[in-house]
């Protein structure tokens, strides 16, 4: 089962974009545009692995809504235009797992979601794409149920692509995410590992090259 996320955001444009990216990344979500409605919804359905909350909401604000999430042991990530230090400190002190100010980069939000789920022990242990299955706990990969031997960095690269399907990932961002800030090699390293993944997992059509930028793993290859 995919991880379930509750998204409480009253800006429909932001909510739609986040929702689309959550779906692309393999999450299930429920979007609500009012804090009071979200609190009432929890009385019927509270089986969420994470809640993304705006602070300035109609009905109950995000700080008040946090208390309702805590009653059901739902980790919270605040996503808000309130970027002042006081609000951030209050949110974190009150028990939020993370706090991200708007405007934000979608990839950063997705990475923070992943880290919260991992930290709280709620991250889905199995990822699937077409005929590929990845067991995150054992770091094993199968293609048509046949084990595939990937090098550590190839595995890490595959994991990033799977968790950010349909997102364009720059070579520089991939280097930072996988090899780290202090890596002194070139972006050619990314190209070589992408080539290996395409060959080993039959992903020639699925991993699309974005000229002068990077790569994108598309949900459906043509």
N, C-alpha and C positions, 0 to 999 in steps of 0.2 A: 504494500500500500504506500502511496506517496505521502510525504509529510504534508500536513494540513496547516494552513496559515490563515489567520483572521486579519483582514486589512480594514482598518477604520480610518477613512480619509474622506473629507467632504468636498474636495476638489475633484470633479469627475474626470478631468483630463489626466491628472496625476494618477488617480486610481486606475484608470483604463490602461495606462502605459505600464504601471507596476504589475497589474493583473496579467497582461499579455506576457511580460517577461517571466513572471512566476510560472505560468503555464509552459512556456518554452523551456524553462529550467526543470520541469518535471514535478512541480509542486501543485497541490490542490489548494484552492483558496475560496474564502467567502468575503465579499466586499460589502461594507456597511458605511453609510455616510453621516451617521449621527451617533454620538456617544451614548445617549440614553437607550437608543434602539439596540446598540451593541451589548449593553449591560443586560437588557431584557432577552436578547437572543441567547446569551450564555445560559439562561435558565433552562433552555430547551436543548441546546447543543454546545458543549464546552470541550469537545475532543480535539483541541487544537494543539499543535506542537510549538507554535509561536504566534504572537500578535504583533503587528506593525501598527503603531498608533500615532496619529497626529495629536498635537496638544490642543490647538485652538479648534474645537469642535462644537457644533450645536448640541444641545442637550447637556450631557456631562462632558467636561473637558478631559483631556488625556490623563492628567494627573489623578483625577477622581476615578477614571476608568481603570487605571492601573490596579487599584485596590480590588476591583472585581476580577481582574485577571489572576491576581495572586491567590484569591480564594479557590481557583481551579488549577493552580500550579502551572499557569501558562506564562512562559518567558516573554518579555516585552522588549521590543526595539522601538524607541521613539524616533519618528521621522517628522521633523517639524521646521517651520520657518523661524521658530524662537531659537536663535543662535547665541543668545547671551550666556555668559558663563554661569550666572545664577540659576537659570532654568536647567541647564545641563547638569549642574551639581545636584539640584533638587531631584531631577529625574533619576539619576544614578543612585543617590542616597536613598530614595524611596524604594528602590529595588529593581529598576529597569536593567536589563542585561547590556544595553547599548543605546547610544544616542547619536543620531545623524542629522545634521542640519541641511535644510534646503537652501539653494539648489544642490543637487547631488548627482554623482555619476552612478548610472544603473549597475554597472559592474561592481562598484564598491558596495552598493546595497546588497547585491546577491552574495558577495563574499562574506559580508557581515552576517547575513542570514545563515549561511553555511556554518560559519564559526560558532554562532550561538547554538545551533542545533547540535553541533559536534560537542561543544563544551557542556551542554546540558544532557547529553546522552540520548538525544531524540533523533539524531540524523539517521535517515533511512540507510540501511547497510547494503542495499542492493540497488544498482543502477542498471537500466536496460536501454538499449538503442538498437532497433532493427533486430538482427540476430546475434547481438553482442550483449553479454552480461558481465557486470563487474561487481565483485564482492568487496566492498570497501574495508570490511573488517579483516579479511584474509589477504587483501591485495592480489586477488586472482582474477584473471580475465578469460572468458571462454567465447569462442566463435562457433555457432551451431553446436554448442555443448562440448566443443573440443578445446582443451586448455591452450592458451597462446602465451608464449614466453615473451614478456616485455621487459626491457631494461627499466630501472627505477624512474628515470626521468621521462621515458616514454609513457609509463603508467601515470605519472603525475600530470603529464600533458593531456593524456586521454581524459583524466578525471575533470580537469578544468574545462575541456571542450564539452563534455557531457553535461556538466552542471550549468553551462552557459550556452545551450543550444540556440542557434539563430542569432547569437550576438557576435558582432565583429570584434575580434580580439587582436589588437596590434601585436607585432613581434616584441616591441619593447615591454608591453604589459605582460606578455607571456614570460619573458625573461625575468621580470621582476617577481611574478607570482611563483615561478617554479625554481629558478636558479638563484634568486635573491638579489638584493641591492648591491652586494659587493662582487658580483660576477663580472669578470673582466673580459669575457669572450665577446663575440659578435652575434648579431641576429641570425647569421648563417646557421648557428647551432639550432635555432628553432626550425628552420627550413629542413634540416637534416632529420630531426626527430619527427616532423610532420610526414616527411617522405616515408620513414619507417612505419609509422602508424597506418598510412594509406596501404602500404604493401602487406603488412602483417594481418590487417583486419579488413581488407577489401573495402577501403573507404575512399577510393579514388574520386568518386562522384560526390560523396557526402561531405568531405572536407573541401570547402571552396576557397580558393585563393582570392583575396581582395587586393587588387593591384596597388602597390606602394604602401599598403597598410598592414595586412596580416591575413588571418584566416577566420572562417566561420564554419561550424558544423551545422548543416541544415537538417531540419526535422525529417524531410523527405527528399531523397536524391532523385534526379530525373535521368 
